[in-house]
Amino acid sequence: MRILVDIDTCTACRLCYDTLPQVFADRGDGIPIVWLRVKMDDSLKPSLLEVVESCPSNSIQLEEVG
């Protein structure tokens, strides 16, 4: 699974990295970045789906890989 963040539409609301700091981080200007080496196990998926659905600007998308 790939996590995509549209930095052009992101409102920097902090929801993603406040909710899932093990997946997202603030790049310094409020826009989130995704940790490159995060291991996506099943325990993170419910919270990740919640973040995607709760993003007020719909800037976070999930893409199936493989």
C-alpha atoms as one frame of an Amber mdcrd trajectory, in Angstrom:
protein
   0.000   0.000   0.000   1.304   3.440  -0.928   0.296   6.615   0.918   0.008
   9.714  -1.250  -0.194  13.273   0.098  -1.270  16.089  -2.227   0.758  19.007
  -0.896  -1.093  21.440  -3.167  -4.454  20.833  -1.484  -3.291  20.068   2.060
  -4.492  22.626   4.617  -1.852  21.660   7.229  -4.498  20.822   9.819  -2.103
  18.396  11.610  -4.710  15.618  11.827  -2.547  13.010  10.110   0.668  13.395
  12.091  -1.134  14.086  15.362  -3.107  10.852  14.902  -0.374   8.657  13.365
   3.089  10.016  14.209   4.563   6.622  13.341   3.458   7.161   9.701   3.366
  10.960   9.180   5.605  13.839  10.249   5.533  17.611   9.863   8.039  18.620
   7.218   8.463  21.974   8.980   5.704  24.047   7.411   2.684  22.052   8.582
   2.531  19.883   5.462   2.882  16.174   6.266   5.494  13.814   4.951   5.297
  10.035   5.093   8.083   8.167   6.840   9.796   6.178   4.089  10.655   3.191
   6.185   7.397   2.752   8.046   6.322  -0.870   8.287   2.607  -0.996   7.552
   1.228  -3.757   9.670  -2.424  -4.595  10.169  -2.592  -2.760  13.504  -2.066
   0.614  11.767  -4.613   0.133   8.990  -7.758   1.160  10.938  -6.124   4.395
  12.105  -4.750   5.079   8.638  -8.182   4.614   7.065  -9.640   6.954   9.693
  -7.040   9.616   8.843  -7.743   9.270   5.110 -11.502   9.566   5.638 -11.156
  12.452   8.127  -8.749  14.578   6.101 -10.706  17.822   5.590  -9.096  18.542
   2.207  -9.042  14.920   0.967  -5.304  15.330   0.429  -4.338  11.860   1.647
  -5.006   8.904  -0.618  -4.131   5.220  -0.460  -2.980   3.309  -3.496  -2.694
  -0.454  -3.688   0.650  -1.605  -5.013   1.620  -4.834  -6.478
